[in-house]
Amino acid sequence: MKRTHLLFGMILLFLGQANGQSQETSNNHLLTLSLSDAIATAHDQSPAALLARHTFLTGYWEYRAFQAEQLPALRLSGSLGQYNRSLVALQDATTGAFNYVGNNTLNNSLSLSLNQNITWTGGTVSVTTGLGRLDQFSPESRLTWSSSPVYVSLSQPISAYNSFRWEKKIEPRKYELAKREYLEAMEAITVTVAGYFFDLLLAQQRLETAKASRENTAQLYAIAQERFKLGSLSRDEVLQLELKLLNDDLSISDCSVTEQVAMMRLRNYLGYNETVTLSLDAPEAEEALMLPYDDVLEKVFDHSSTLLGYEVRTLNAQRAVAQAKAAAGPSANLSARFGLNQVGRDLPAAYRNPLDQEVVGLTLSLPILDWGVGKGRVKVAQSQAEVVEAQISQALASLRENVALKVMQFNRQGGQCEVSRKAEAVGRDRYAAARERFLAGSTGVTELNTAQSEMESAAIRYLQDLAAWWQYYYAIRQMTLYDYLNQTNIEANFESLGKIK
């Protein structure tokens, strides 16, 4: 009689818990998500996606700045309100004596210039117009205007390091690298979301299994008690069911905590608050999909940031060598200026009958004795370039091994999923048969518990194999930036990303 009351009380307790959970769910917002929904949400609103976008913006604006440097630049410059009241030392040309005279002037000037960098030569050409005004207040008041209606200037380094030419080689590759790194960062988010998704899916599956197991065990326990009274079941078998009932309670408690932690982790990553309860739909694995190693490796070389990053590192090392060689050798700079200028007491006079101006000069720098400093810097740069080349060669070998491992794991996992899915179906059928035999009295509790445990293990194993299949797939997709299921490249609208404020 006491056991009947105990069983009745446990059933009421279970119903009360279920009722409380249903009320809690009604107060929350239940959101059903598929794996693709979770990935799309993470790409759209997760903090990791925001970080990836702003990291890309750094490379985007660096490339925009490089492009702007290739275009003519219009610049207004001036010197306004330069007032000078001081004593100035003047030397007599005949006697050599110094005399100090008072200086009381106000100087203003403006110039407007159009500048253009010459990429292939490393020089700069500019077209400028300028106007100046000098007010002299003592010893007599005098106003002088000076104008340069137009003049053309050229500054051309000779045998020098050409930064413009190297930037033209490197900056487009750096921008392409930034785009690929952004796509890979978004695919890394996909891999993370898939992990959190299946963690929660497994936790929910374990919790549902534990609840179903307890409900089923409670029914069998009630039947076992009646059969024990009739003498058709031993006390040991009744105690086995009672112990399993208690273990199911403990399992529900443990699984509930695990499920709440997994729920919180996925919910926070997707940017939802605690009022949202996630219900997940398990995806299916494309078990027939097999990836050839050569095709995957080719796409890694063509699409991923890895080889492009190596290319940028190589170009930077070559640039450092060129810069060191240019600094160690002779250098020269040709500067030339051709145009018109004039001065006058009033503004119109400053533009009347302008005079020619021509300025041409060549500056030289030739190291005679530097005690091997320049040569040492060249050797250091060359050594560093060789180190980069060796590191790249080693990294390529590791990359090939990694691709081979990922492809092997993925191709193997399809077969694992098929086997575990069949094992799950067999486990369900075996447990159903064992339960029927137990109800008919032809089998014992031990065999029934074994069948139930194997059924539950098979269901969990299938989900674990399914999770591994998708994670292997998304890892390969991140490496190749190619979607094998839809047979398309992973792309993004980078111009729209560049407009983020």
VOGU-3710 file (C-alpha; in Angstrom, 3 decimals, decimal comma):
1> mkrthllfgm> 0,000/0,000/0,000  2,851/2,380/0,871  4,499/1,696/-2,468  1,239/2,451/-4,286  1,033/5,809/-2,473  4,690/6,460/-3,282  4,144/5,728/-6,962  1,027/7,905/-7,040  2,918/10,759/-5,391  5,815/10,496/-7,885
11> illflgqang> 3,366/10,591/-10,789  1,720/13,725/-9,346  5,166/15,273/-8,875  6,115/14,497/-12,478  2,832/15,954/-13,756  3,394/19,064/-11,633  6,865/19,508/-13,104  5,527/19,089/-16,618  2,742/21,594/-15,919  5,249/24,087/-14,539
21> qsqetsnnhl> 7,446/23,654/-17,615  4,499/24,232/-19,930  3,593/27,431/-18,065  7,207/28,585/-18,275  7,236/27,917/-22,017  4,024/29,902/-22,443  5,661/32,887/-20,773  8,678/32,657/-23,087  8,955/32,998/-26,831  9,441/29,590/-28,426
31> ltlslsdaia> 11,606/29,832/-31,532  12,091/26,823/-33,799  15,416/26,861/-35,612  16,982/24,706/-38,269  20,754/24,590/-38,628  20,630/26,907/-41,661  18,410/29,348/-39,714  20,883/29,419/-36,837  23,792/30,046/-39,218  21,959/32,850/-41,029
41> tahdqspaal> 21,048/34,480/-37,699  24,650/34,294/-36,481  25,927/35,805/-39,726  23,425/38,625/-39,421  23,459/39,678/-35,766  26,075/37,864/-33,698  28,891/39,880/-32,057  31,420/37,681/-33,877  29,936/38,696/-37,243  30,110/42,375/-36,260
51> larhtfltgy> 33,775/41,939/-35,340  34,481/40,252/-38,686  32,816/43,111/-40,579  34,790/45,820/-38,831  38,025/43,858/-39,228  37,323/43,747/-42,966  36,642/47,493/-42,982  40,251/48,127/-41,963  41,493/46,453/-45,143  38,702/48,054/-47,184
61> weyrafqaeq> 39,614/51,606/-46,224  43,341/50,931/-46,567  42,670/49,885/-50,154  40,450/52,911/-50,746  43,268/55,143/-49,469  45,698/53,416/-51,854  43,332/54,004/-54,778  42,979/57,659/-53,805  46,754/58,062/-53,871  46,719/57,085/-57,551
71> lpalrlsgsl> 44,382/59,984/-58,408  45,169/63,699/-58,692  44,900/65,511/-55,366  43,765/69,136/-55,126  45,190/70,950/-52,113  44,792/74,459/-50,753  47,536/75,685/-48,464  48,348/79,053/-47,003  50,149/81,132/-44,438  47,837/83,717/-42,908
81> gqynrslval> 48,466/86,468/-40,388  52,247/85,995/-40,124  53,076/89,192/-38,219  56,783/89,861/-37,496  58,074/92,774/-35,413  61,731/92,280/-34,542  65,312/93,478/-35,065  67,051/91,907/-38,044  70,839/91,756/-38,448  72,074/93,073/-41,827
91> qdattgafny> 75,738/92,950/-42,904  77,260/95,802/-44,859  78,686/94,459/-48,135  81,633/96,894/-48,088  82,712/97,037/-44,458  81,343/93,746/-43,262  79,829/95,420/-40,229  76,459/94,258/-38,892  73,650/96,715/-38,386  70,324/95,933/-36,755
101> vgnntlnnsl> 67,253/97,384/-38,394  63,683/97,200/-37,295  61,327/94,805/-39,090  57,562/95,312/-38,855  55,700/93,251/-41,450  52,556/91,167/-42,006  52,760/88,323/-44,505  49,841/86,397/-46,066  49,949/83,817/-48,838  47,695/81,216/-50,473
111> slslnqnitw> 48,387/78,503/-53,031  46,226/75,982/-54,838  47,976/72,913/-56,241  46,991/69,835/-58,222  49,365/66,936/-57,418  49,785/63,612/-59,162  52,014/60,699/-58,107  53,824/58,906/-60,956  53,583/55,224/-60,073  56,178/53,732/-62,395
121> tggtvsvttg> 58,919/56,312/-61,764  58,196/57,163/-58,124  58,092/60,892/-58,865  55,512/63,603/-58,260  54,280/66,279/-60,652  52,146/69,245/-59,594  50,501/72,296/-61,140  50,213/75,266/-58,760  48,918/78,797/-58,641  49,731/81,142/-55,765
131> lgrldqfspe> 49,298/84,661/-54,458  51,099/86,502/-51,641  50,730/89,857/-49,891  53,426/91,595/-47,833  52,490/94,589/-45,651  55,486/96,582/-44,389  54,662/99,086/-41,619  58,093/100,632/-40,921  60,289/102,504/-41,599  57,636/103,349/-44,180
141> srltwssspv> 54,305/101,857/-45,071  54,553/99,680/-48,176  52,305/97,039/-49,768  53,640/94,412/-52,172  51,710/91,686/-54,017  53,482/88,657/-55,481  51,803/86,176/-57,796  52,603/82,897/-59,483  49,722/82,506/-61,957  50,826/78,997/-62,857
151> yvslsqpisa> 53,882/76,820/-62,538  54,632/73,147/-62,994  56,886/71,268/-60,544  58,528/67,893/-60,903  60,293/65,883/-58,226  61,839/62,697/-59,593  64,041/60,337/-57,529  66,711/58,491/-59,506  67,963/55,037/-58,488  65,831/55,247/-55,337
161> ynsfrwekki> 63,285/53,026/-53,640  59,955/53,426/-55,440  57,260/53,014/-52,798  54,451/53,707/-55,297  55,394/50,762/-57,526  55,592/48,339/-54,594  52,268/49,541/-53,200  50,696/48,945/-56,608  51,881/45,331/-56,383  50,985/44,687/-52,747
171> eprkyelakr> 47,866/46,711/-51,898  45,448/44,942/-54,330  46,640/41,585/-52,985  46,204/42,790/-49,410  42,643/43,852/-50,200  41,897/40,486/-51,777  43,394/38,889/-48,663  41,104/40,992/-46,450  38,076/39,795/-48,437  39,038/36,148/-48,155
181> eyleameait> 39,822/36,495/-44,461  36,360/38,021/-43,948  34,702/35,097/-45,736  36,746/32,642/-43,675  35,823/34,502/-40,468  32,155/34,146/-41,384  32,684/30,462/-42,110  34,410/30,138/-38,732  31,187/31,511/-37,250  29,349/28,793/-39,162
191> vtvagyffdl> 31,588/26,117/-37,634  31,053/27,565/-34,144  27,286/27,797/-34,566  27,150/24,209/-35,826  29,024/23,078/-32,709  26,703/24,982/-30,355  23,650/23,836/-32,346  24,479/20,157/-32,008  25,545/20,575/-28,379  22,029/21,845/-27,634
201> llaqqrleta> 20,415/19,259/-29,902  22,245/16,458/-28,090  21,383/17,962/-24,701  17,701/18,202/-25,662  17,769/14,656/-27,004  19,320/13,350/-23,780  16,764/15,257/-21,687  13,845/13,970/-23,758  15,281/10,441/-23,594  15,658/10,693/-19,818
211> kasrentaql> 12,077/11,932/-19,411  10,680/9,252/-21,724  12,763/6,623/-19,932  11,406/7,701/-16,548  7,828/7,689/-17,771  8,294/4,252/-19,315  10,084/2,928/-16,226  7,282/4,223/-13,985  4,738/2,280/-16,031  6,855/-0,857/-15,974
221> yaiaqerfkl> 7,489/-0,420/-12,255  3,761/-0,333/-11,561  3,288/-3,480/-13,666  6,228/-5,177/-11,946  4,727/-4,524/-8,515  1,484/-6,193/-9,535  3,349/-9,156/-10,989  5,460/-9,392/-7,823  2,270/-9,649/-5,768  1,157/-12,449/-8,042
231> gslsrdevlq> 4,534/-14,165/-7,592  5,505/-14,050/-11,287  8,388/-11,621/-10,748  11,195/-11,684/-8,224  11,871/-8,929/-5,719  15,329/-8,414/-7,236  13,804/-7,481/-10,590  11,347/-5,100/-8,913  14,250/-3,433/-7,133  16,086/-3,135/-10,446
241> lelkllnddl> 13,186/-1,113/-11,848  12,934/0,947/-8,676  16,651/1,723/-8,870  16,302/2,633/-12,537  13,427/4,930/-11,664  15,644/6,779/-9,186  18,520/6,903/-11,652  16,155/8,339/-14,258  15,273/11,152/-11,830  18,970/11,904/-11,373
251> sisdcsvteq> 19,529/11,741/-15,128  16,678/14,206/-15,760  18,228/16,636/-13,297  21,704/16,353/-14,842  20,412/16,561/-18,409  18,265/19,567/-17,548  21,300/21,497/-16,319  23,313/20,510/-19,404  20,435/21,530/-21,666  20,070/24,929/-19,983
261> vammrlrnyl> 23,804/25,628/-20,308  23,807/24,617/-24,000  20,656/26,697/-24,569  22,241/29,744/-22,962  25,464/29,363/-24,968  23,707/29,135/-28,344  21,148/31,789/-27,458  23,810/34,282/-26,391  25,930/33,593/-29,473  22,947/34,260/-31,728
271> gynetvtlsl> 22,145/37,478/-29,886  18,852/36,405/-28,255  17,892/37,189/-24,663  16,732/34,797/-21,945  13,039/35,103/-22,895  13,666/33,066/-26,055  13,466/29,281/-25,857  15,045/27,477/-28,799  13,575/24,354/-30,334  15,880/22,739/-32,881
281> dapeaeealm> 15,198/20,729/-36,018  17,850/18,111/-36,705  19,304/18,307/-40,241  20,029/15,334/-42,423  23,474/14,335/-43,666  24,137/13,995/-47,393  25,729/10,589/-46,871  26,386/10,052/-50,584  28,483/13,226/-50,873  32,144/12,329/-51,394
291> lpyddvlekv> 34,863/14,949/-51,887  37,934/14,183/-54,028  41,180/15,294/-52,396  42,628/16,873/-55,564  39,521/19,012/-56,088  39,477/20,197/-52,469  43,206/21,009/-52,546  42,813/22,955/-55,792  40,010/25,037/-54,312  42,058/25,681/-51,170
301> fdhsstllgy> 44,892/27,009/-53,355  42,501/29,094/-55,483  40,114/30,500/-52,879  41,517/30,445/-49,363  43,524/33,198/-47,727  46,418/30,855/-46,938  48,364/31,006/-50,201  47,418/34,630/-50,763  48,768/35,469/-47,316  52,022/33,710/-48,258
311> evrtlnaqra> 52,155/35,766/-51,459  51,742/39,021/-49,533  54,463/37,976/-47,077  56,790/37,201/-49,984  56,127/40,571/-51,633  56,744/42,394/-48,352  60,044/40,551/-47,943  61,064/41,451/-51,507  60,100/45,072/-50,877  62,293/45,154/-47,761
321> vaqakaaagp> 65,250/43,869/-49,816  64,680/46,505/-52,523  64,423/49,248/-49,908  67,643/48,117/-48,200  69,522/48,003/-51,527  68,309/51,458/-52,510  69,356/52,902/-49,152  72,821/51,326/-49,407  73,605/52,639/-52,900  73,897/56,086/-54,518
331> sanlsarfgl> 70,755/58,131/-54,973  69,799/61,288/-56,806  66,774/63,520/-57,085  65,888/65,712/-60,035  63,717/68,710/-59,244  62,410/71,157/-61,830  60,027/74,098/-61,790  58,693/76,009/-64,806  56,113/78,767/-64,727  55,341/82,464/-64,400
341> nqvgrdlpaa> 55,623/85,007/-61,585  55,365/88,722/-60,985  55,239/91,373/-58,224  53,366/94,657/-57,973  52,144/97,369/-55,660  48,520/96,389/-56,314  46,752/93,176/-57,214  46,271/93,811/-60,948  49,929/94,772/-61,291  50,972/91,458/-59,748
351> yrnpldqevv> 49,363/89,674/-62,730  50,447/92,104/-65,440  53,197/90,910/-67,832  54,324/87,912/-65,725  57,932/86,837/-66,016  59,260/83,390/-66,739  60,681/81,286/-63,916  62,782/78,178/-64,438  64,428/76,261/-61,631  66,223/72,972/-62,307
361> gltlslpild> 68,466/71,098/-59,920  69,943/67,693/-59,218  70,814/66,511/-55,712  73,125/63,563/-55,141  73,861/61,234/-52,251  76,775/58,823/-52,577  77,950/56,723/-49,632  81,752/56,651/-49,491  82,427/54,924/-46,191  79,666/53,518/-43,972
371> wgvgkgrvkv> 81,630/50,656/-42,407  79,347/48,059/-43,976  76,088/49,392/-42,506  74,269/49,413/-45,848  75,592/46,017/-46,873  74,597/44,573/-43,494  71,049/45,840/-43,852  70,807/44,292/-47,304  72,052/40,943/-45,960  69,537/41,084/-43,098
381> aqsqaevvea> 66,673/41,784/-45,503  67,776/38,969/-47,826  68,104/36,560/-44,893  64,617/37,432/-43,675  63,259/36,877/-47,193  64,847/33,417/-47,250  63,347/32,656/-43,824  59,901/33,624/-45,136  60,413/31,369/-48,168  61,399/28,423/-45,957
391> qisqalaslr> 58,433/29,004/-43,610  56,067/29,100/-46,572  57,474/25,840/-47,968  56,969/24,116/-44,617  53,489/25,599/-44,192  52,437/24,336/-47,625  53,425/20,793/-46,684  51,389/21,067/-43,461  48,484/22,498/-45,424  48,410/19,526/-47,785
401> envalkvmqf> 48,442/17,126/-44,829  45,620/19,022/-43,135  43,489/19,006/-46,291  44,068/15,264/-46,744  43,037/14,610/-43,120  39,883/16,737/-43,366  38,805/15,079/-46,618  39,454/11,598/-45,220  37,468/12,359/-42,054  34,550/13,784/-44,023
411> nrqggqcevs> 34,346/10,958/-46,564  34,502/8,391/-43,759  31,839/10,161/-41,710  29,124/9,662/-44,328  29,398/5,893/-43,891  29,451/6,286/-40,111  26,186/8,239/-40,238  24,530/5,572/-42,376  25,582/2,779/-40,021  24,590/4,634/-36,854
421> rkaeavgrdr> 21,215/5,576/-38,377  20,535/1,893/-39,084  21,747/0,995/-35,582  19,283/3,494/-34,114  16,398/1,871/-36,006  17,534/-1,616/-34,931  17,818/-0,451/-31,324  14,251/0,857/-31,348  12,934/-2,382/-32,826  14,900/-4,486/-30,342
431> yaaarerfla> 13,634/-2,511/-27,376  10,037/-2,717/-28,626  10,394/-6,486/-28,910  12,019/-6,773/-25,464  9,249/-4,664/-23,930  6,577/-6,856/-25,485  8,281/-9,963/-24,116  8,546/-8,365/-20,669  4,854/-7,501/-20,671  4,115/-11,063/-21,738
441> gstgvtelnt> 6,300/-12,337/-18,914  8,803/-14,144/-21,159  11,840/-11,990/-20,369  13,347/-10,324/-17,334  14,130/-6,790/-16,257  17,857/-7,119/-16,950  17,369/-7,829/-20,635  14,763/-5,071/-20,868  17,125/-2,535/-19,272  19,935/-3,622/-21,567
451> aqsemesaai> 17,747/-3,195/-24,650  16,626/0,255/-23,489  20,200/1,369/-22,737  21,429/0,198/-26,137  18,519/1,939/-27,869  19,282/5,225/-26,124  23,015/4,913/-26,833  22,306/4,252/-30,523  20,101/7,362/-30,761  22,779/9,544/-29,141
461> rylqdlaaww> 25,508/8,005/-31,301  23,582/8,851/-34,452  23,268/12,489/-33,399  26,970/12,598/-32,544  27,894/11,171/-35,949  25,512/13,606/-37,619  27,135/16,520/-35,744  30,593/15,325/-36,790  29,510/15,107/-40,445  28,284/18,697/-40,503
471> qyyyairqmt> 31,287/20,024/-38,619  33,702/18,266/-40,985  31,718/19,652/-43,919  31,754/23,225/-42,626  35,475/22,961/-41,811  36,165/22,020/-45,440  33,852/24,790/-46,621  35,845/27,271/-44,553  39,129/26,058/-46,084  37,901/26,080/-49,681
481> lydylnqtni> 35,356/28,926/-49,532  33,182/26,653/-51,637  29,719/25,258/-50,888  29,784/21,676/-52,177  26,108/21,072/-51,408  24,979/23,972/-53,598  28,055/23,844/-55,870  28,829/27,534/-55,610  31,596/29,759/-54,294  31,171/31,484/-50,939
491> eanfeslgki> 30,839/35,192/-51,704  29,741/38,477/-50,125  28,770/41,988/-51,233  31,923/43,781/-50,145  30,853/47,195/-51,420  27,800/47,051/-49,153  30,035/46,032/-46,244  32,227/49,052/-46,985  29,238/51,351/-46,472  28,777/50,285/-42,827
501> k> 28,933/53,377/-40,632
//
